Amino acid sequence: MDAVRELAAIAADWRRRPLEADVEWAARRAVLDWFATTLPGCVQPPATLLAGALASQRGTGRAWCYVDGRPGTVRHAALINAVASHTVEFDDIFRDGGYHPGSPTVAAALALAQDRGLPLETFHRALIAGYEVGCRVSLAIQPSHYAYWHTTATVGTIGAAVAGAVLLDCDEAAIGHAIGLASSFAGGHQQNLQGEGMAKAMHPGHAADAGLLAAFAAAAGVTAAAGALDGARGYAAATSASAGDWDAALEGVGQWTPITRTTVKNHGCCGHIFPALDGMRAIMEEEALSPDAVASIMVEGYAATAQMCDRPAPVSSQDARFSLQYCLAAQMLTGAVRLAAFEPNMLVRADIRALMQRIVVTEAPDLSAAYPRRRMARIAVRLRDGREINHTQLVRKGDPEAPLTDEEILRKYQELAGSVLDPEESGRLKGVVMTGGTLPGPIGFAGV
């Protein structure tokens, strides 16, 4: 199999094939959710720092950088917007591939479509194609890829390249070259997801920028080598345990498309923490528990939960978003893990820090074996009166098996966008994205 050719054909088909109503609606939902997570990140570092650092390199163009509210070149806007979209950890997930497709793919596609003045349907088709190829590549290389590589940084480059190539009206062969070229630009390692550094948010920014570089190059006639994805020294072999499971990646082509199977985040933290949050919420509601009644909590999760989210003493907002102990304690004491949970005054709350000390995280081999297609947690709560409550959380709220409704997605958008937009502007943007016939454009908000 030549994986690049197979994937390029799938992407090229989205340029002309009938666009079913549910797929088009999924694209609109993805764009609205992208704005929901991007707008709060527009007023925070590292996006604000990067916008200042690269201001002199903005260039001339019609792509909107939402961080400083000014138009510029496609790659400038895509890079900075994608950084903003990954900052508050609310961006969408393709669960089965362990991948956040929206941050790099929407950022790249929207910037290019704005600059070229392209029709909304063309933008949607490119977005769907970018999701399709990126998500299917993630299926081929997971879960072993995730041991050292951040999928959103790596595979995100390929998803952005495909969306860009479709918008540049590349044919199947050129889309394939964009994929091949992007595979050489794709990087971003797991160590930069640790501690209090800001590199993680920059990963999809680089992916959007590098993906567009691949798309522009391919459209101009630059070619890539054969076997870039599945060759003996290709991308899958270099970054995973094999040359890729391409049968798994291509399962169901033409029957379903990944943009209709994405997870919309219901909590503002790492998705590996979600099963514990959902499970503990169920326990507290069913048992009418108060946090004071809890003596200890043991959370058994899959490997990624234990390896990435066992952080008993987070030192920053970014670190806390990956701390199961912090997020679980914050939800138990405040009711939710949203934007406010990571404000400086929350990070030092004595009651949250005290409850964190009673939470232990371990790995359960059987839950690890089911990952990434199933994201579960097993919770044992020991109460001060000696009783023990056990609960296994089989699904995450927001996953395809338990999706957020349209109303719930709109509430999430209004909450997050409302942190920086006034109600009139928030409503206007929602109308453009969900029912309008034109591309979203400039936005007026307090951060600009």
C-alpha positions in Angstrom: 0.0 0.0 0.0 1.1 3.6 -0.7 -0.6 5.3 2.2 0.0 8.8 0.8 -1.8 8.0 -2.5 -4.7 6.4 -0.6 -5.1 9.4 1.7 -4.6 12.0 -1.1 -7.4 10.3 -3.1 -9.7 10.6 -0.1 -8.9 14.2 0.4 -9.3 15.0 -3.3 -12.7 13.4 -3.3 -13.9 16.0 -0.7 -13.5 18.8 -3.3 -16.5 17.6 -5.3 -18.5 14.8 -3.6 -22.0 15.6 -2.2 -21.8 17.3 1.1 -24.3 15.6 3.4 -26.2 17.9 5.9 -24.8 16.1 9.0 -21.2 16.5 7.7 -21.7 20.1 6.9 -23.2 20.7 10.3 -20.3 18.9 12.0 -18.0 21.3 10.2 -19.9 24.3 11.5 -19.8 22.9 15.0 -16.1 22.3 14.7 -15.5 25.9 13.7 -17.7 27.3 16.5 -15.9 25.1 19.1 -12.6 26.3 17.6 -13.6 29.9 18.3 -14.8 29.0 21.8 -11.4 27.7 22.7 -9.4 30.2 20.7 -10.8 33.5 22.0 -9.8 33.1 25.6 -6.3 32.1 24.4 -6.1 35.3 22.5 -5.5 37.4 25.6 -3.0 35.0 27.3 0.6 34.0 26.7 2.2 32.5 24.7 -0.1 33.9 21.9 0.2 37.5 23.1 4.0 37.2 23.4 4.3 35.6 20.0 2.1 38.3 18.4 4.4 41.0 19.7 7.5 39.1 18.7 6.4 38.5 15.1 4.6 41.8 14.6 7.3 43.1 12.2 6.9 39.9 10.1 3.1 40.2 9.7 3.3 41.1 6.0 0.4 42.1 3.8 -2.6 39.9 3.5 -6.3 39.4 4.4 -6.0 36.6 7.0 -7.1 37.7 10.4 -4.9 37.3 13.4 -7.4 37.3 16.3 -4.8 37.9 19.0 -4.1 41.5 17.9 -7.1 42.0 15.6 -5.1 42.8 12.5 -4.9 41.3 9.0 -1.7 39.8 7.6 -0.2 36.9 5.7 -1.8 33.5 5.8 1.1 31.8 7.7 1.4 34.6 10.2 -2.3 34.5 11.2 -2.5 30.7 11.1 0.5 30.3 13.4 -0.6 32.7 16.1 -4.3 31.8 16.0 -3.4 28.1 16.4 -1.3 28.9 19.4 -4.2 30.7 21.0 -6.5 27.8 20.3 -4.5 25.3 22.3 -3.8 27.5 25.4 -6.9 26.9 27.6 -7.1 23.1 26.8 -10.7 23.2 25.5 -10.0 22.2 21.9 -11.6 19.2 20.2 -10.2 15.6 20.2 -10.2 12.7 17.8 -10.3 10.2 20.6 -9.3 7.0 18.7 -6.1 8.7 17.4 -5.3 10.8 20.5 -5.2 13.9 18.5 -6.6 17.5 18.6 -7.4 18.2 14.9 -9.1 21.5 15.3 -6.4 23.7 16.6 -4.0 23.4 13.6 -6.5 22.5 10.9 -9.1 25.2 11.4 -6.4 27.8 12.0 -4.7 27.0 8.7 -7.8 26.5 6.6 -9.5 29.7 7.9 -6.5 31.9 7.3 -6.0 30.7 3.8 -9.7 30.9 2.9 -9.9 34.4 4.3 -6.8 35.6 2.4 -8.1 34.1 -0.9 -11.7 35.2 -0.4 -13.0 31.7 -0.9 -16.6 30.5 -0.6 -17.7 29.1 2.7 -18.5 25.7 1.2 -14.9 25.5 -0.1 -13.6 26.2 3.3 -15.8 23.5 4.9 -14.8 20.9 2.3 -11.1 21.6 2.9 -11.6 21.4 6.7 -13.4 18.1 6.4 -10.6 16.8 4.2 -7.9 18.0 6.6 -9.7 16.3 9.5 -10.1 13.1 7.5 -6.5 12.7 6.6 -5.0 13.9 9.8 -7.3 11.7 12.0 -6.7 8.6 9.8 -2.9 9.1 10.0 -3.3 9.3 13.8 -5.1 5.9 13.8 -2.2 4.3 11.9 0.5 5.3 14.3 -1.2 5.2 17.7 -0.8 4.4 20.5 2.9 3.9 20.3 3.5 7.3 18.7 2.2 9.0 21.8 5.0 7.6 24.0 7.4 10.3 22.7 5.5 12.5 20.3 2.7 15.0 20.7 0.2 14.0 18.0 -1.3 17.5 17.7 2.1 18.9 16.8 3.0 16.0 14.4 -0.1 14.8 12.7 -1.5 18.3 12.9 1.1 19.4 10.4 -0.3 16.8 7.9 -4.0 17.8 8.6 -3.2 21.5 8.0 -1.2 20.6 4.8 -4.2 18.7 3.4 -6.7 21.5 4.2 -4.3 24.0 2.6 -3.7 22.0 -0.5 -7.5 21.5 -1.1 -8.0 25.3 -0.7 -5.2 25.9 -3.2 -7.2 23.6 -5.6 -4.4 21.0 -5.8 -5.2 17.8 -7.7 -4.8 14.4 -6.1 -1.1 14.1 -7.0 -0.2 17.5 -5.5 -2.2 16.8 -2.3 -0.1 13.7 -2.0 3.1 15.7 -2.3 1.7 18.1 0.4 1.2 15.1 2.7 4.7 13.8 2.0 6.4 17.2 2.5 4.4 17.8 5.7 5.6 14.5 7.1 9.2 15.9 7.1 8.1 19.1 8.9 6.1 17.3 11.6 7.6 17.5 15.1 6.9 18.1 18.8 8.0 15.8 21.6 6.3 14.9 24.9 8.9 16.4 27.2 7.6 19.8 26.3 4.2 18.8 27.7 5.7 18.6 31.2 6.0 21.3 33.9 5.3 25.0 33.4 6.8 25.6 29.9 4.7 27.2 27.1 5.9 25.0 24.2 2.8 22.8 24.2 0.5 25.7 23.0 3.0 26.5 20.3 2.9 23.0 18.9 -0.3 23.4 16.8 0.9 26.9 15.8 4.0 25.3 14.2 1.8 22.6 12.7 -0.5 25.1 11.0 2.4 27.1 9.7 4.5 24.1 8.5 1.4 22.5 7.0 0.7 25.6 5.0 4.3 25.7 3.9 3.9 22.1 2.6 0.7 23.0 0.8 2.1 26.1 -0.9 5.2 24.2 -2.0 3.1 21.3 -3.4 0.8 23.7 -5.3 3.9 25.3 -6.8 5.2 21.9 -8.1 7.5 20.8 -5.2 7.5 17.1 -4.9 8.0 14.6 -2.0 9.5 11.1 -2.1 7.3 8.0 -2.4 6.5 6.2 0.8 6.8 9.2 3.0 4.3 7.8 5.4 4.6 4.0 5.2 8.0 3.4 3.7 10.8 1.6 5.6 12.2 4.9 6.7 9.0 6.8 6.4 7.1 8.8 9.0 5.3 6.0 10.7 8.4 3.8 11.0 10.4 6.8 12.4 7.8 7.8 15.1 5.9 4.7 16.1 6.4 1.0 16.7 5.9 -0.1 13.1 5.4 1.3 9.6 1.8 2.0 10.6 -1.5 0.1 10.8 -3.0 1.4 7.6 -5.8 -1.1 7.4 -7.1 0.4 10.7 -6.5 3.9 9.4 -8.6 3.4 6.3 -11.4 1.4 7.9 -14.8 2.9 6.9 -13.6 5.3 4.2 -16.6 6.6 2.4 -18.9 5.4 5.2 -18.0 7.9 7.9 -15.7 10.8 8.2 -13.8 11.8 11.3 -15.2 15.3 11.7 -18.5 13.7 12.7 -16.8 11.6 15.4 -14.8 14.2 17.3 -15.0 14.7 21.0 -16.1 18.2 22.1 -14.4 18.9 25.4 -16.6 19.4 28.5 -13.8 20.3 30.9 -10.9 22.8 30.5 -8.1 20.4 31.1 -6.3 17.4 29.6 -8.7 14.8 28.2 -7.0 12.0 30.0 -8.5 13.4 33.2 -12.0 13.4 31.9 -13.1 9.9 33.0 -12.1 10.6 36.5 -13.9 13.9 36.6 -17.1 12.4 35.1 -16.9 9.4 37.4 -16.4 11.4 40.5 -19.2 13.7 39.6 -21.5 10.7 39.2 -20.4 9.4 42.6 -21.0 12.7 44.4 -24.4 13.1 42.8 -25.6 9.6 43.5 -24.3 9.5 47.1 -24.9 13.2 47.9 -21.4 13.4 49.2 -19.6 16.4 50.4 -15.8 16.7 49.9 -15.4 16.8 53.7 -16.7 13.2 53.9 -13.9 11.9 51.8 -10.8 10.3 53.4 -9.1 9.2 50.2 -9.6 8.6 46.5 -7.8 6.1 44.4 -8.0 6.6 40.7 -6.9 3.9 38.3 -6.5 5.0 34.8 -4.9 4.0 31.5 -1.2 4.5 30.9 -1.4 8.1 29.5 -3.4 9.2 32.5 -0.9 7.8 35.0 2.2 9.0 33.0 1.0 12.5 32.1 -1.5 13.5 34.7 -0.1 12.2 38.0 1.0 15.6 39.2 0.4 16.0 42.9 2.1 19.5 43.1 1.4 21.6 40.0 3.2 24.9 39.9 1.4 26.8 37.1 -1.9 27.0 35.3 -0.5 24.9 32.4 0.8 22.3 34.9 -2.5 22.2 36.8 -4.4 21.5 33.6 -2.5 18.2 33.5 -2.8 17.4 37.2 -5.6 14.9 37.9 -5.2 15.6 41.6 -5.8 19.4 41.1 -8.6 19.1 38.5 -10.5 16.5 40.6 -10.1 18.5 43.8 -11.2 21.7 42.0 -14.3 20.1 40.6 -15.2 18.5 43.9 -14.9 21.9 45.7 -16.2 24.3 43.1 -18.4 22.2 40.8 -16.6 22.5 37.5 -13.2 22.6 35.8 -13.6 25.6 33.5 -11.5 28.8 32.8 -11.9 30.0 36.4 -10.3 26.9 37.8 -6.9 28.0 36.6 -6.9 31.6 37.8 -3.9 32.4 40.2 -6.1 32.7 43.3 -7.5 29.2 42.6 -4.1 27.6 42.2 -3.2 28.5 45.8 -6.5 27.7 47.5 -5.7 25.8 50.7 -8.8 23.6 50.6 -8.0 22.4 47.0 -4.4 21.7 47.9 -5.4 19.8 51.0 -7.9 17.6 49.1 -5.2 16.9 46.5 -3.1 15.2 49.1 -5.9 12.6 49.5 -5.9 11.6 45.8 -3.7 8.9 44.4 -3.3 8.0 40.7 -2.2 4.6 39.4 -2.3 2.7 36.1 -4.6 -0.3 35.5 -3.2 -2.6 32.8 -6.7 -3.6 31.6 -7.7 0.0 31.1 -4.4 0.6 29.3 -5.1 -2.3 26.9 -8.4 -0.7 25.8 -6.7 2.7 25.1 -7.0 4.8 23.0 -10.4 3.7 21.7 -11.8 3.5 25.2 -11.0 6.1 27.8 -12.0 4.7 31.2 -11.3 5.2 34.9 -11.8 3.1 38.0 -12.4 5.1 41.2 -12.4 3.9 44.8 -13.5 6.5 47.4 -13.0 5.7 51.1 -15.1 7.8 53.4 -14.3 9.0 56.9 -17.0 6.8 58.3 -15.2 3.7 56.9 -17.4 3.0 53.9 -15.9 2.6 50.4 -17.6 3.5 47.2 -16.4 2.0 43.9 -17.2 3.2 40.4 -16.0 2.4 36.9 -16.5 5.2 34.4 -16.8 3.6 30.9 -17.2 6.8 28.8 -16.4 10.4 28.8 -19.0 13.1 28.3 -18.4 14.6 24.9 -17.1 11.4 23.2 -19.1 10.0 20.3 -20.9 7.6 22.6 -22.0 10.5 24.9 -21.8 13.6 22.7 -22.5 17.1 23.7 -25.8 18.3 22.3 -26.0 21.3 20.0 -27.4 23.3 23.0 -24.5 22.2 25.2 -22.0 23.2 22.6 -23.6 26.6 22.3 -23.5 27.1 26.0 -19.8 26.2 26.0 -19.2 28.7 23.3 -21.2 31.4 25.1 -19.3 30.8 28.3 -15.8 30.8 26.8 -16.3 33.5 24.1 -18.2 35.6 26.7 -15.0 35.8 28.7 -13.6 38.2 26.0 -16.6 39.2 23.8 -19.6 41.3 24.7 -23.0 39.5 24.2 -23.7 41.3 20.9 -20.4 40.4 19.3 -20.6 36.8 20.6 -24.1 36.4 19.2 -23.0 37.9 15.9 -20.1 35.5 15.5 -22.2 32.5 16.5 -24.7 33.4 13.7 -22.0 33.8 11.1 -20.5 30.4 12.0 -23.6 28.3 12.5 -26.1 29.7 10.0 -24.3 32.2 7.8 -23.1 31.9 4.2 -19.8 33.7 4.5 -16.5 33.1 6.2 -16.0 34.5 9.7 -13.9 37.7 9.6 -12.6 40.2 12.1 -13.9 40.2 15.6 -14.1 43.1 18.1 -13.3 42.1 21.7 -11.7 43.5 24.8 -8.3 41.9 24.1 -7.8 43.9 20.9 
